[in-house]
């Protein structure tokens, strides 16, 4: 087996495929911080301040659905330890708040709204609880955390994601809490086996920043030890360990999966990236940010580089103290949805002829017309370069091109180009690196009667499961 053949032996789990197919989904940061105007709480906040008098979870879900999002992850408990559900294991919860006279359950309201409108529901549960007196005492706190995790995973229907960050401070005893990640993961796998565990977890990794920045080449096949250092807080426990520092891979490293990086790696994992950022500068709502909602152009750029760069896009929208998305945020979400519908609806590949001299029997180029993995294009073994021609009877306007590999066969393509031909003149209009689950090639209404897609390098015989060529409508 060659080295490149070894690299493509790593493939995704079914739950990872389904997760990546969601592409674009929402984060909702909401807790006592919304009422104190802080980003992080310290755990001493009184539940009495939590009273979102106009809370409307359906307004949230309708807004994100209009944006083209397919999931919502709720901050069920942030670092302050306040629970948006009536947990049996602490009194620092919504049932100690004036909201609905102590009978409210925000988690249920949101999960019910998601179910009603066909949106996947996910939970964020901070491992750092600055209110709990058990924090810092090892097993008692880990048991407490598993109990709360169990409540969220058994009382609110199907969960598509459990999102952990690695925030880790000291307890009242002056000691850091050592998180029992294995017991957390075992609980999730037992209760919600189809849920992906994000960031501090084995399924989906952090892209390395919260600004929406992305890599030019995002690989899903990375060294297994990448998972170890994704446990951000846990890494701090090794800060004096020279061997650990030498082996450490940082989430923000520029290259996590090229041939060069993987050259001496014997243990690989499928570990795709998630790009997470907020629609405002902060993660929680602040009145002074009402005029600082990110521009449509900025958000579309993040979308193209994340969803269209072999990652997923998690966009945070923070509710106001009234419990509603602000009108400026709602307007921007609607604009995003309008943009996506206008730019990715009219696939003019249907009216084109497709040609490739490197077709393999059973894997012909016409298979790329359907967006699934049941049929796909692949070159013969040993053929790592190929050219696909797309020809129309007359010139067309092209706003975006979408390429997808069949990731059930791993990630193979390392570089490609796109050339447009019009009135007999050829011009290279794009060059890219990886494709992976999805590559969006954004164009400025290029006019062409023919497109030539050249795959110039692959680890082994390249695959394409889908090609989309879109006009702007």
C-alpha positions as CSV (number, residue, x, y, z in Angstrom):
1,X,0.0,0.0,0.0
2,X,1.4,3.4,-1.0
3,X,1.3,6.3,1.5
4,X,-1.5,8.1,-0.5
5,X,-3.5,4.9,-0.4
6,X,-3.1,4.8,3.4
7,X,-4.3,8.4,3.7
8,X,-7.6,7.7,2.0
9,X,-8.4,4.8,4.3
10,X,-9.9,7.2,6.8
11,X,-13.6,7.9,6.1
12,X,-16.4,9.6,8.1
13,X,-19.0,8.0,10.4
14,X,-22.6,8.3,9.1
15,X,-23.4,10.8,11.9
16,X,-20.5,13.0,10.6
17,X,-21.8,12.9,7.1
18,X,-25.4,13.9,8.2
19,X,-24.0,16.7,10.3
20,X,-21.9,18.2,7.5
21,X,-25.0,18.0,5.2
22,X,-26.7,20.5,7.6
23,X,-24.0,23.0,6.5
24,X,-25.4,26.1,8.1
25,X,-27.0,26.3,11.6
26,X,-27.5,28.7,14.5
27,X,-26.0,29.2,17.9
28,X,-28.2,31.0,20.5
29,X,-26.5,32.5,23.5
30,X,-29.0,33.4,26.2
31,X,-28.8,33.3,30.0
32,X,-28.4,35.7,32.9
33,X,-25.6,37.5,31.0
34,X,-28.3,38.8,28.7
35,X,-29.7,40.8,31.7
36,X,-26.3,41.8,33.3
37,X,-24.9,43.0,29.9
38,X,-21.8,40.8,30.4
39,X,-20.2,38.2,28.2
40,X,-19.3,35.9,31.1
41,X,-21.1,35.5,34.3
42,X,-19.4,34.7,37.6
43,X,-22.0,32.4,39.1
44,X,-23.3,34.8,41.7
45,X,-26.1,36.2,39.6
46,X,-29.6,35.9,41.1
47,X,-32.2,34.0,39.1
48,X,-34.5,36.9,40.0
49,X,-33.0,38.9,37.1
50,X,-34.0,36.3,34.4
51,X,-37.4,37.3,33.1
52,X,-37.7,37.5,29.3
53,X,-41.3,38.7,29.2
54,X,-41.8,38.3,25.4
55,X,-39.8,35.2,24.8
56,X,-40.9,33.6,21.6
57,X,-38.9,30.5,20.6
58,X,-40.9,30.2,17.4
59,X,-39.7,33.7,16.3
60,X,-36.1,32.5,16.7
61,X,-36.7,29.3,14.7
62,X,-38.7,31.0,11.9
63,X,-35.9,33.6,11.5
64,X,-33.1,31.0,11.3
65,X,-35.2,28.9,8.9
66,X,-35.6,31.9,6.6
67,X,-31.8,32.3,6.6
68,X,-31.5,28.7,5.2
69,X,-30.2,27.3,8.5
70,X,-31.1,23.7,9.4
71,X,-30.2,23.5,13.1
72,X,-30.1,25.4,16.4
73,X,-27.8,24.9,19.3
74,X,-29.0,26.5,22.5
75,X,-26.7,27.5,25.4
76,X,-28.6,25.5,28.0
77,X,-26.0,26.4,30.6
78,X,-23.1,28.9,30.2
79,X,-20.2,29.3,32.6
80,X,-22.4,31.1,35.1
81,X,-24.1,27.8,35.9
82,X,-27.7,29.1,35.4
83,X,-29.8,26.4,33.8
84,X,-32.5,27.3,31.2
85,X,-34.3,24.1,32.2
86,X,-35.6,23.1,35.7
87,X,-32.7,20.8,36.6
88,X,-33.2,18.5,39.6
89,X,-29.6,18.8,40.6
90,X,-29.3,22.5,41.4
91,X,-31.6,25.4,42.4
92,X,-29.8,27.8,40.1
93,X,-32.3,27.3,37.3
94,X,-35.2,28.9,35.5
95,X,-37.7,27.5,38.0
96,X,-36.2,29.9,40.6
97,X,-36.7,32.8,38.3
98,X,-39.8,35.0,37.8
99,X,-40.1,33.9,34.2
100,X,-43.6,32.3,33.9
101,X,-43.8,32.4,37.7
102,X,-41.1,29.7,38.0
103,X,-42.8,27.2,35.7
104,X,-40.8,28.0,32.6
105,X,-38.5,25.7,30.6
106,X,-36.7,27.5,27.9
107,X,-35.0,24.4,26.6
108,X,-38.4,22.8,26.1
109,X,-39.8,25.8,24.3
110,X,-36.9,25.9,21.9
111,X,-36.8,22.2,21.3
112,X,-40.6,22.2,20.6
113,X,-40.3,25.1,18.2
114,X,-37.5,23.3,16.4
115,X,-39.5,20.2,16.0
116,X,-42.5,22.2,14.8
117,X,-40.6,23.9,12.0
118,X,-38.3,21.0,11.0
119,X,-35.1,22.4,12.5
120,X,-32.6,20.1,14.3
121,X,-32.0,20.9,18.0
122,X,-28.7,20.8,19.8
123,X,-27.4,21.6,23.2
124,X,-24.5,23.6,24.6
125,X,-23.6,22.7,28.2
126,X,-20.6,24.4,29.7
127,X,-18.2,22.1,31.6
128,X,-17.2,25.1,33.7
129,X,-19.9,25.8,36.3
130,X,-18.9,28.9,38.3
131,X,-22.0,28.5,40.6
132,X,-21.6,24.9,41.6
133,X,-19.9,24.2,44.9
134,X,-18.9,20.8,43.6
135,X,-16.6,22.4,40.9
136,X,-13.0,21.6,41.6
137,X,-13.7,18.5,43.6
138,X,-13.2,15.9,40.9
139,X,-15.7,13.0,40.7
140,X,-18.6,14.6,42.6
141,X,-18.6,17.4,40.0
142,X,-18.2,15.0,37.1
143,X,-21.2,13.0,38.4
144,X,-23.2,16.2,38.7
145,X,-22.3,17.2,35.2
146,X,-23.3,13.8,33.8
147,X,-26.6,14.0,35.6
148,X,-27.4,17.4,34.0
149,X,-26.2,16.1,30.6
150,X,-28.5,13.1,31.0
151,X,-31.5,15.4,31.7
152,X,-30.8,17.3,28.5
153,X,-30.4,14.2,26.4
154,X,-33.5,12.3,27.6
155,X,-36.2,15.0,28.1
156,X,-36.0,17.1,24.9
157,X,-36.3,14.8,21.9
158,X,-33.6,14.0,19.3
159,X,-30.4,16.0,19.7
160,X,-28.1,16.5,16.7
161,X,-25.2,18.1,18.5
162,X,-23.7,18.4,21.9
163,X,-21.4,21.4,21.9
164,X,-18.6,21.6,24.5
165,X,-16.0,24.3,24.9
166,X,-12.9,23.8,27.1
167,X,-13.4,26.7,29.5
168,X,-11.8,25.6,32.8
169,X,-11.2,27.7,35.9
170,X,-10.6,27.0,39.6
171,X,-13.2,25.9,42.1
172,X,-13.8,27.4,45.5
173,X,-11.0,25.1,46.8
174,X,-8.5,26.8,44.4
175,X,-8.2,23.7,42.3
176,X,-9.0,23.1,38.6
177,X,-11.7,20.6,37.7
178,X,-10.4,17.6,35.7
179,X,-13.1,16.9,33.3
180,X,-14.0,13.2,32.8
181,X,-14.4,13.5,29.0
182,X,-14.7,9.8,28.6
183,X,-17.8,9.6,30.8
184,X,-19.3,12.6,29.1
185,X,-18.8,11.0,25.7
186,X,-20.1,7.6,26.9
187,X,-23.3,9.3,28.2
188,X,-23.9,11.0,24.8
189,X,-23.2,7.9,22.8
190,X,-25.6,5.8,25.0
191,X,-28.5,8.4,25.0
192,X,-28.1,10.1,21.7
193,X,-25.9,7.9,19.4
194,X,-26.6,10.0,16.3
195,X,-25.5,13.3,17.9
196,X,-22.1,14.7,17.0
197,X,-19.9,16.0,19.8
198,X,-18.4,19.3,18.8
199,X,-15.1,21.2,19.5
200,X,-14.1,19.4,22.8
201,X,-15.2,16.2,21.3
202,X,-14.3,13.5,18.8
203,X,-16.7,14.3,15.9
204,X,-16.4,18.0,14.8
205,X,-13.4,20.2,15.5
206,X,-13.0,23.9,16.1
207,X,-11.5,25.9,13.2
208,X,-9.2,27.8,15.6
209,X,-10.8,31.2,15.9
210,X,-14.1,32.9,16.5
211,X,-13.9,35.6,13.8
212,X,-15.1,33.5,10.9
213,X,-11.6,33.1,9.4
214,X,-11.0,30.0,7.4
215,X,-8.1,28.1,5.8
216,X,-7.4,27.9,2.1
217,X,-7.1,24.1,2.4
218,X,-9.3,22.5,5.1
219,X,-8.6,18.8,5.5
220,X,-11.0,16.4,7.2
221,X,-8.4,13.7,7.6
222,X,-6.0,14.8,10.3
223,X,-3.7,13.2,12.9
224,X,-5.5,11.4,15.7
225,X,-3.7,13.5,18.3
226,X,-5.5,16.6,17.0
227,X,-8.5,15.4,19.0
228,X,-6.4,15.4,22.2
229,X,-5.5,19.1,21.9
230,X,-9.0,20.1,21.0
231,X,-9.8,19.6,24.6
232,X,-8.6,23.1,25.2
233,X,-8.8,23.2,29.0
234,X,-7.3,19.7,29.3
235,X,-4.2,20.9,27.3
236,X,-3.5,23.4,30.2
237,X,-3.0,20.4,32.5
238,X,0.0,19.5,30.4
239,X,1.6,22.9,30.2
240,X,4.7,21.7,32.1
241,X,5.1,18.5,30.1
242,X,7.8,18.9,27.5
243,X,6.8,15.7,25.6
244,X,3.2,17.0,25.3
245,X,4.3,20.4,24.0
246,X,6.5,18.7,21.3
247,X,3.5,16.6,20.1
248,X,0.9,19.4,20.4
249,X,-1.2,20.3,17.4
250,X,-3.0,23.7,17.8
251,X,-6.5,24.1,16.4
252,X,-5.4,27.3,14.7
253,X,-2.4,25.8,12.9
254,X,-2.4,26.7,9.2
255,X,-2.0,23.2,7.9
256,X,-3.6,20.2,9.6
257,X,-3.8,17.6,6.9
258,X,-1.5,18.0,3.9
259,X,0.7,15.2,2.7
260,X,3.6,16.9,4.4
261,X,1.9,17.1,7.8
262,X,0.7,13.5,7.6
263,X,4.0,12.1,6.4
264,X,5.0,10.5,9.7
265,X,1.5,10.1,11.2
266,X,0.3,6.5,11.6
267,X,-3.0,7.2,13.3
268,X,-5.5,9.4,11.4
269,X,-9.1,10.4,12.1
270,X,-11.9,12.0,10.1
271,X,-12.4,15.2,12.0
272,X,-14.0,18.0,9.9
273,X,-13.9,21.7,10.9
274,X,-16.7,23.9,12.2
275,X,-16.4,27.7,11.7
276,X,-18.2,29.5,14.6
277,X,-18.7,33.2,14.9
278,X,-21.4,35.7,16.0
279,X,-23.6,38.0,14.0
280,X,-22.5,40.8,16.4
281,X,-19.2,41.5,18.0
282,X,-20.4,39.8,21.2
283,X,-21.9,36.4,21.9
284,X,-24.6,37.7,24.2
285,X,-26.9,40.6,23.4
286,X,-25.8,44.2,24.1
287,X,-27.9,47.2,23.1
288,X,-24.8,49.2,22.0
289,X,-24.2,46.5,19.3
290,X,-27.6,47.0,17.6
291,X,-25.8,49.0,14.9
292,X,-22.9,46.6,14.7
293,X,-24.6,43.6,13.0
294,X,-22.3,42.1,10.5
295,X,-22.9,43.1,6.9
296,X,-24.5,40.7,4.4
297,X,-21.3,40.8,2.3
298,X,-19.2,39.8,5.3
299,X,-21.5,36.9,6.3
300,X,-21.7,35.6,2.7
301,X,-17.9,35.6,2.5
302,X,-17.8,33.5,5.7
303,X,-20.5,31.2,4.2
304,X,-18.6,30.7,1.0
305,X,-15.3,30.0,2.8
306,X,-16.8,27.7,5.5
307,X,-19.7,25.8,3.9
308,X,-17.9,26.2,0.6
309,X,-14.5,25.3,2.0
310,X,-15.2,21.8,3.5
311,X,-16.4,23.1,6.8
312,X,-19.7,23.9,8.5
313,X,-20.9,27.3,9.6
314,X,-22.3,28.0,13.1
315,X,-23.6,31.5,13.4
316,X,-24.7,32.9,16.7
317,X,-27.7,35.2,17.1
318,X,-28.3,36.5,20.7
319,X,-31.8,37.2,21.9
320,X,-32.6,40.5,23.7
321,X,-33.7,40.6,27.4
322,X,-37.3,40.5,26.1
323,X,-36.5,37.1,24.6
324,X,-36.7,38.0,21.0
325,X,-34.2,38.3,18.1
326,X,-33.6,42.0,17.4
327,X,-35.1,43.3,14.2
328,X,-31.7,44.2,12.8
329,X,-30.6,40.6,13.2
330,X,-33.8,39.2,11.8
331,X,-33.5,41.4,8.8
332,X,-29.9,40.3,8.1
333,X,-30.9,36.6,8.5
334,X,-33.7,37.1,5.9
335,X,-31.2,38.8,3.6
336,X,-28.8,35.8,3.9
337,X,-31.7,33.4,3.0
338,X,-32.6,35.5,0.0
339,X,-29.0,35.5,-1.2
340,X,-28.7,31.8,-0.9
341,X,-32.0,31.1,-2.7
342,X,-31.1,33.5,-5.5
343,X,-27.6,32.1,-6.0
344,X,-27.9,28.3,-5.4
345,X,-31.3,27.4,-6.9
346,X,-31.0,27.5,-10.7
347,X,-28.5,24.7,-11.6
348,X,-27.9,25.1,-15.3
349,X,-25.8,21.9,-15.4
350,X,-29.1,20.2,-16.3
351,X,-29.0,21.9,-19.8
352,X,-25.4,21.1,-20.4
353,X,-23.5,18.2,-22.0
354,X,-20.7,16.6,-19.9
355,X,-17.5,15.1,-21.2
356,X,-14.6,13.3,-19.5
357,X,-12.1,11.0,-21.2
358,X,-11.2,9.3,-17.9
359,X,-14.5,7.8,-17.1
360,X,-14.5,4.4,-15.3
361,X,-17.3,2.0,-16.1
362,X,-20.0,2.4,-13.4
363,X,-18.6,5.8,-12.4
364,X,-19.4,7.9,-15.4
365,X,-19.3,11.7,-15.4
366,X,-23.1,12.0,-15.8
367,X,-23.5,10.7,-12.2
368,X,-22.5,14.2,-10.9
369,X,-25.9,15.6,-12.0
370,X,-27.5,14.1,-8.8
371,X,-26.5,15.5,-5.4
372,X,-26.0,12.2,-3.5
373,X,-23.5,9.5,-3.0
374,X,-25.5,6.7,-4.6
375,X,-23.8,7.4,-7.9
376,X,-20.6,9.3,-8.5
377,X,-17.7,9.9,-10.9
378,X,-14.3,8.4,-10.4
379,X,-11.3,8.0,-12.6
380,X,-9.6,4.6,-13.1
381,X,-7.0,3.5,-10.5
382,X,-3.7,5.2,-11.0
383,X,-5.2,8.2,-12.7
384,X,-4.9,11.1,-10.4
385,X,-5.5,14.0,-12.8
386,X,-8.5,14.5,-15.1
387,X,-10.4,17.1,-17.1
388,X,-14.2,17.6,-17.1
389,X,-15.8,19.7,-19.8
390,X,-19.3,21.3,-19.4
391,X,-20.7,22.6,-22.7
392,X,-23.9,24.6,-23.4
393,X,-25.5,25.3,-26.7
394,X,-25.1,29.0,-26.1
395,X,-23.4,31.2,-23.6
396,X,-24.7,31.4,-20.0
397,X,-24.1,33.6,-17.0
398,X,-22.5,31.8,-14.1
399,X,-22.6,33.2,-10.5
400,X,-21.3,30.1,-8.6
401,X,-19.9,26.7,-9.1
402,X,-20.2,23.9,-6.5
403,X,-18.0,20.8,-6.5
404,X,-18.4,17.9,-4.1
405,X,-16.3,14.8,-3.6
406,X,-17.8,11.5,-2.5
407,X,-16.5,11.7,1.1
408,X,-17.6,8.1,1.8
409,X,-14.5,7.4,-0.2
410,X,-12.5,9.8,1.9
411,X,-11.0,13.2,0.8
412,X,-8.7,12.9,-2.3
413,X,-8.5,16.0,-4.4
414,X,-5.5,18.3,-3.7
415,X,-5.8,20.9,-6.4
416,X,-8.0,22.0,-9.3
417,X,-8.6,24.8,-11.8
418,X,-11.6,26.2,-13.6
419,X,-11.4,27.7,-17.1
420,X,-14.1,29.5,-18.9
421,X,-14.4,29.5,-22.7
422,X,-16.5,32.1,-24.5
423,X,-16.5,33.2,-28.2
424,X,-13.4,31.0,-28.7
425,X,-11.4,32.6,-25.9
426,X,-10.2,30.7,-22.9
427,X,-9.5,32.2,-19.5
428,X,-8.6,30.5,-16.2
429,X,-11.0,32.0,-13.7
430,X,-10.2,30.0,-10.5
431,X,-7.6,27.8,-8.9
432,X,-8.3,26.0,-5.7
433,X,-6.8,23.4,-3.4
434,X,-9.1,20.9,-1.6
435,X,-12.7,20.1,-2.4
436,X,-13.9,17.6,0.2
437,X,-17.5,17.7,1.2
438,X,-18.2,20.9,-0.7
439,X,-16.3,23.6,-2.6
440,X,-18.0,26.8,-3.7
441,X,-16.3,28.7,-6.5
442,X,-17.9,32.2,-6.3
443,X,-17.8,34.1,-9.6
444,X,-18.9,37.6,-10.7
445,X,-21.4,36.6,-13.4
446,X,-18.9,35.0,-15.7
447,X,-20.2,34.4,-19.2
448,X,-19.2,31.1,-20.8
449,X,-20.3,28.5,-23.4
450,X,-17.9,26.0,-21.9
451,X,-16.4,25.3,-18.5
452,X,-13.2,23.2,-18.1
453,X,-12.6,21.8,-14.7
454,X,-9.1,20.3,-14.3
455,X,-8.3,18.2,-11.3
456,X,-4.5,18.7,-11.3
457,X,-3.6,16.5,-8.3
458,X,-5.2,13.9,-6.1
459,X,-4.0,11.4,-3.5
460,X,-5.5,8.6,-5.5
461,X,-8.2,8.4,-8.2
462,X,-10.4,11.4,-7.6
463,X,-14.1,11.3,-7.1
464,X,-16.9,13.9,-7.7
465,X,-20.3,13.2,-6.4
466,X,-21.9,16.5,-7.6
467,X,-21.2,19.5,-9.8
468,X,-23.5,22.5,-9.7
469,X,-23.4,25.5,-12.0
470,X,-25.6,28.4,-10.9
471,X,-27.0,31.5,-12.4
472,X,-28.1,34.4,-10.2
473,X,-31.9,34.7,-10.3
